Amino acid sequence: MPYTQDIVEELNILARYNLTTTLEGIKVHKTATPETIAATHRLFEKGLLSHEDGGYLTNLGRKTAEQAQAVLDILSPTQNLF
């Protein structure tokens, strides 16, 4: 199954989280793009975020964000695998 635009937007939200601490969340303001607001709401509904407008990662959210950020690191054009 290929990535849908909704999934890409959700991954972009998860990529914004600082995984070096559990004491830092994010806040998606009402002035954000409608796509960002919708993606954040979907992540909340899926149980990955503590609040509809961002907040903190849940345990499942943290695991998902770790994997999402790892994929981005691997696929980054600056990543040297060889």
Buried (B, 14 or more C-beta within 10 A) or exposed (E): EEEEEEBEBBBBBBEEBEBEEEEEBBEBEEEBEEEBBBBBBBBBEEEBBBBBBBBBBBEEBBEBBBEBBEEBEEEEEEEEEE
